[in-house]
Amino acid sequence: MNIAASITPALSVRGEFPAIAGWHYLDSAATAQKPQAVIDAIMRAYDTDYATVHRGVYERSAVMTHSYESARAAVAGFIGAASPNEIVFTRNATEAINLVAQCLPKDGRNRVLVSQLEHHSNIVPWQLAGYELDIVPLTSDGLIDLDAAEAMISDQHRVVAFAHVSNVLGSILDAKRAADIAHSKGALLLLDGCQAAPRIPVNVAAIGCDFYALSAHKLYGPTGIGALWGRADLLDSMPPYQGGGAMIDSVTFERSTFAPPPQRFEAGTPHIVGAVSFHAAIDWINAIGLPAIHAHEVVLVRECRDALSRINSVRLFGPEDSAGIVSFAVEGVHPHDIGTILDDEGVAIRAGHHCAQPLMAALGVPATARASFAAFSDSSDIEALVNGIDKVLRIFGS
Ligand SMILES: Cc1ncc(COP(=O)(O)O)c(C=O)c1O
């Protein structure tokens, strides 16, 4: 099948990604590949610019501190935060959610409303923090059922914690309505924005949510850094997450007092180079524009779903208009076998439970195969995927 010949990709940035030359990388939902601009920023930060931040009395440190804080401002701008001080740098989205689960005062409410499609990162932190979970079901096309959420929310819920975009189904949450539902009973809305931030424009003020978690490595940036956005008054009400240098106001052996947010939540030397190259990733995305990236991925999803739905033994999961993510199964073939055969064909997909075991249970499968797209994906990836699945079918005699 020659899909590539029939459709012109809307974006042509593939050449900026050295790691995918000659490879069909369809695992961006796990982690995105990095454009040369980000790789260069990492090199520069370690090579000519490196110094510590916040504590140095020499000029290089002052410059690096400025770069580090500029990165915070860039993240704030990227998601529509009112102030850079509402951005806490974390290791990743997982740590951002753990931070909220551990530090948010419970205020006598011990329940969290999550959905059936959550990543383990938006389930386990709440369990560890001693919350009881109530589970919102999904609609038949894989969206979080907000009518059900509306019926379930009570004044016992401290937090509603939903994925903005599902990492398995690609379904996009009506986040504004989720915020209204949470607030109707005085609960807070935390959005797990891991998959949304690289795929759709996000504006936390317009949504009206209370916390937003994201990871830089899914945003064409480095691993080891992510961000928590929290409303200023909420961050202010929260005690430190970890203790150490940089998060204090004063320390004696009797008593310590703490810095205001965001420093209160950034104990120890931060991921300096991570922040600087996260900024480069945001600049790279902004230069293209998330609306263009989203439109590009919408075309690829449609193309991919159309091609896969023509194969009789393929079952597709999720809504038709998923954001850049297509999960599927091939009748009689374990997803791991699909992944291995595709790997031989130079196509990288994800196969497994995608850290969403409760969702797998709801779908009635142990695992799925997942193809996920990014700005650098194009029709040649889908063509290679479909040809690889043809090979899977030949090998398994389906
Ligand atoms: C929806 C969602 N939430 C949370 C995570 C966790 O991200 P990280 O491992 O970067 O913390 C992921 C990663 O796959 C994800 O897709």
The ligand as a Tripos MOL2 file, in Angstrom:
@<TRIPOS>MOLECULE
LIG
   16    16     1     0     0
SMALL
NO_CHARGES

@<TRIPOS>ATOM
      1 C1         -1.0030   10.1870   30.6550 C.3       1 LIG1
      2 C2          0.3330    9.9920   31.3290 C.ar      1 LIG1
      3 N1          0.4700   10.3410   32.6080 N.ar      1 LIG1
      4 C3          1.6320   10.2190   33.2570 C.ar      1 LIG1
      5 C4          2.7300    9.6890   32.6310 C.ar      1 LIG1
      6 C5          4.0040    9.5960   33.3800 C.3       1 LIG1
      7 O1          4.9800   10.3690   32.7710 O.3       1 LIG1
      8 P1          6.4610   10.4110   33.3690 P.3       1 LIG1
      9 O2          6.9190    8.9850   33.3650 O.co2     1 LIG1
     10 O3          7.2100   11.2690   32.4140 O.co2     1 LIG1
     11 O4          6.3440   10.9690   34.7260 O.co2     1 LIG1
     12 C6          2.6330    9.2860   31.3020 C.ar      1 LIG1
     13 C7          3.7830    8.6600   30.6100 C.2       1 LIG1
     14 O5          3.6240    7.8290   29.7660 O.2       1 LIG1
     15 C8          1.4080    9.4540   30.6270 C.ar      1 LIG1
     16 O6          1.2700    9.1150   29.3500 O.3       1 LIG1
@<TRIPOS>BOND
     1     1     2 1
     2     2     3 ar
     3     2    15 ar
     4     3     4 ar
     5     4     5 ar
     6     5     6 1
     7     5    12 ar
     8     6     7 1
     9     7     8 1
    10     8     9 2
    11     8    10 1
    12     8    11 1
    13    12    13 1
    14    12    15 ar
    15    13    14 2
    16    15    16 1
@<TRIPOS>SUBSTRUCTURE
     1 LIG1         1 GROUP 0 **** ****
